[in-house]
Amino acid sequence: MAKKFITIIVFLIGFLSIAQNDQLFEKANSFYNQEQYQEAIDAYTSILESGQESASLYYNLANANYKLSNIGPSIYYYEKALELAPNDEDIKNNLSFANNATIDAIDVIPEGVISRTIGNFTNMFSFDSWAWISVFCVIIFVILFLLYYAARISSKKRLFFLGSWISLLIGVFALIFAFKQYSFITNNQYAIIFAQESTIKSEPNLRSEEVFELHEGTKVKVTETVNDWKKIKLADGKIGWIPATDLKEL
């Protein structure tokens, strides 16, 4: 009885929290529409701090920061929104606008056609989406295979047999893409520069040689952490060390 009562209490608290965040989200949108962008940012951030996140929340927070010329935070939150909604064209377009406002011009090492095609296809869906597609296809495979054994008409048997194996094949490829997406996420930790200007060092200490400079909004790959320093790699292959306080990891 006590466990049931606790469960009900937890459910009610969760429900009230969601309702409260919905009201706060609408209030933040109202601030944004009235061009009170800092107030909107504060409201959106309060929702994030409560543990709730969504593509629309990150997107609106990015827009509000962009309106105040907070390039680093705007790019960061557009990237976070894109993680949850990788096919959203509005997010992609606004992220492109924000990237155009950055100072650093970094040449990207070109990928091969095959590698780029596979990467683009893999990024069509998130890891969770690919996993669910795989599960759904396996279920369809089982159903069609059972129908194949139950069917008495040869044309239907051929149809069910073909459909079942096509479903299984799609499921296997979806599973491969899911693991590829998961591997990409776990092995590629990216971050956005938040400092207006940051000096990149050759080693993780202030006495080491300065190798280059980066500015707010630039996206970097984090490859190593030593104390309060992050080793980063740029899209053009340059590497160096940056104070951890100068960036924010995605």
Secondary structure, DSSP 8 states (H G I E B T S, - for coil): -HHHHHHHHHHHHHHHHHHHHHHHHHHHHHHHHTT-HHHHHHHHHHHHHTT---HHHHHHHHHHHHHTT-HHHHHHHHHHHHHH-TT-HHHHHHHHHHHHT-S---------HHHHHHHHHHTTS-HHHHHHHHHHHHHHHHHHHHHHHH--SHHHHHHHHHHHHHHHHHHHHHHHHHHHHHHHHHH-EEEEE-SSEEEEESSSSTTS-EEEEEETT-EEEEEEEETTEEEEE-TTS-EEEEEGGGEEE-
